[in-house]
Amino acid sequence: MRDIYDFVIKYRKVFFRGEFMTISKTTELGTITVSNLIFAQIIEKSFQQKHCRGRVWPATSKGRQIGNEQKFSLSDFAHEINVEPSENGDGFELEFSIIIRFGTSIKLVTGIISDYIAETIEKKQGRKPDRIIIKIAGMKSRQIAKRNLEVIKEYGIKG
């Protein structure tokens, strides 16, 4: 928890505008706010995993690719990430859109991405998110063919 708190303080000085702050938790020590930039950075690192490198790109919810094949802006991607408190109110759900190269296994890539994100958040926060929703906004070959697929992976929901 201390790692994520230090990271938030570092970025809060630079990006203290309402559009980047998503999750807040008040404790006896004060209020801790986690920025979408943190999630964007974790997701971006998941795109560099073995079977994802060069096959996955961030997208807007409308299916447009953010940036180009080599580089994209984390702040632009952060605007497209949706973080909501879970139904039980204790955890949170993370939702974002991607574009996948044509011919790539959606199940394999989304599994690698969501597991990497969940494990990284668990290391920093002490628990995994309740649900990660990855929207496949498009498939890319020469051009981007729009798709409307949703892959949901549940981690912390008990029932």
C-alpha positions in Angstrom: 0.0 0.0 0.0 2.9 2.3 0.7 4.3 1.9 -2.8 1.1 2.9 -4.4 0.7 5.9 -2.0 4.2 7.2 -2.8 3.5 6.8 -6.5 0.2 8.8 -6.3 1.9 11.6 -4.3 4.6 11.8 -7.0 2.1 12.2 -9.9 -0.4 14.2 -7.9 2.0 17.2 -7.9 2.1 17.1 -11.7 -1.4 16.0 -12.7 -3.7 17.3 -9.9 -6.7 17.8 -12.1 -10.0 16.0 -11.5 -10.0 14.0 -14.7 -7.1 11.7 -13.7 -8.2 10.9 -10.1 -10.4 7.8 -9.9 -10.3 5.9 -6.6 -10.2 7.4 -3.2 -10.0 5.7 0.1 -10.1 7.4 3.5 -8.3 5.9 6.4 -7.1 7.1 9.8 -4.0 8.3 8.1 -5.9 10.5 5.6 -7.3 10.1 2.0 -5.4 8.1 -0.6 -6.3 8.8 -4.2 -5.2 6.5 -7.0 -4.9 8.0 -10.5 -5.8 6.5 -13.8 -2.2 7.2 -14.8 -1.1 4.4 -12.5 -3.5 2.0 -14.2 -2.4 3.2 -17.6 1.2 2.5 -16.7 0.4 -1.0 -15.4 -1.7 -1.8 -18.5 1.1 -0.4 -20.8 3.6 -2.8 -19.2 1.2 -5.7 -19.7 1.3 -5.0 -23.5 5.0 -5.8 -23.4 4.6 -9.3 -22.1 5.8 -12.2 -24.3 2.7 -13.0 -26.4 1.4 -9.4 -26.4 4.3 -7.4 -27.7 3.5 -5.9 -31.1 0.0 -7.5 -31.1 -2.0 -5.2 -28.7 -2.6 -1.4 -28.7 -4.6 0.8 -26.5 -7.9 2.2 -28.0 -10.7 4.6 -27.3 -14.1 3.2 -26.4 -15.1 4.1 -30.0 -12.4 1.9 -31.5 -9.7 4.4 -32.5 -6.1 3.5 -31.8 -4.4 5.8 -29.3 -1.0 6.9 -30.6 0.9 4.8 -33.2 2.4 1.3 -33.2 5.5 2.2 -31.3 4.4 4.9 -28.9 1.3 6.3 -27.3 0.5 8.9 -24.6 -0.2 7.5 -21.2 -2.3 10.5 -20.3 -4.5 10.0 -23.4 -4.9 6.3 -22.5 -5.7 7.3 -18.8 -8.7 9.2 -20.0 -10.1 6.1 -21.6 -9.8 3.8 -18.5 -12.8 3.4 -16.4 -12.4 2.5 -12.7 -15.6 1.9 -10.7 -16.2 0.7 -7.2 -17.5 -2.9 -7.2 -21.0 -3.9 -6.3 -19.9 -4.9 -2.8 -18.3 -1.5 -2.3 -15.0 -3.0 -1.0 -13.1 -3.5 -4.2 -13.0 -2.0 -7.7 -13.5 -2.9 -11.4 -11.2 -1.9 -14.1 -12.3 -1.4 -17.7 -10.4 -0.4 -20.8 -10.4 -0.9 -24.6 -7.7 -2.4 -26.9 -7.1 -3.3 -30.5 -5.6 -6.7 -31.3 -3.6 -7.8 -34.4 -5.7 -10.0 -36.7 -4.9 -13.7 -36.1 -3.9 -13.2 -32.5 -5.7 -15.4 -29.9 -8.1 -13.2 -28.0 -8.3 -15.6 -25.1 -4.5 -15.9 -24.7 -3.8 -12.2 -25.0 -6.6 -11.0 -22.7 -5.7 -13.7 -20.2 -2.0 -12.6 -20.1 -3.0 -8.9 -19.8 -5.6 -9.3 -17.1 -3.5 -11.7 -15.0 -0.5 -9.3 -15.3 -2.6 -6.4 -14.2 -4.2 -8.3 -11.3 -0.9 -9.6 -10.0 0.8 -6.1 -10.3 -2.1 -4.4 -8.4 -2.1 -7.2 -5.8 1.7 -6.6 -5.2 1.1 -2.8 -4.8 -2.3 -2.8 -3.0 -2.5 -6.1 -1.3 -5.5 -7.4 -3.2 -6.6 -8.0 -6.8 -9.3 -6.0 -8.4 -12.7 -7.7 -8.3 -13.1 -7.6 -12.1 -11.1 -6.6 -15.2 -13.1 -5.9 -18.3 -11.2 -5.7 -21.5 -13.1 -4.4 -24.5 -11.8 -5.5 -27.9 -12.6 -2.4 -29.9 -11.0 -3.6 -33.2 -8.9 -6.0 -35.1 -5.9 -4.7 -37.0 -4.4 -6.0 -40.2 -3.8 -3.3 -42.8 -6.7 -1.2 -41.4 -8.6 -1.5 -38.2 -11.9 -3.4 -38.4 -14.2 -2.4 -35.6 -15.3 -5.0 -33.2 -17.5 -5.0 -30.1 -16.3 -7.8 -27.9 -15.9 -7.8 -24.1 -13.7 -10.1 -22.1 -14.5 -10.2 -18.3 -12.2 -11.8 -15.8 -13.3 -11.9 -12.2 -10.8 -12.2 -9.4 -12.1 -10.9 -6.1 -15.8 -11.6 -6.3 -16.9 -14.2 -3.8 -20.2 -15.9 -4.1 
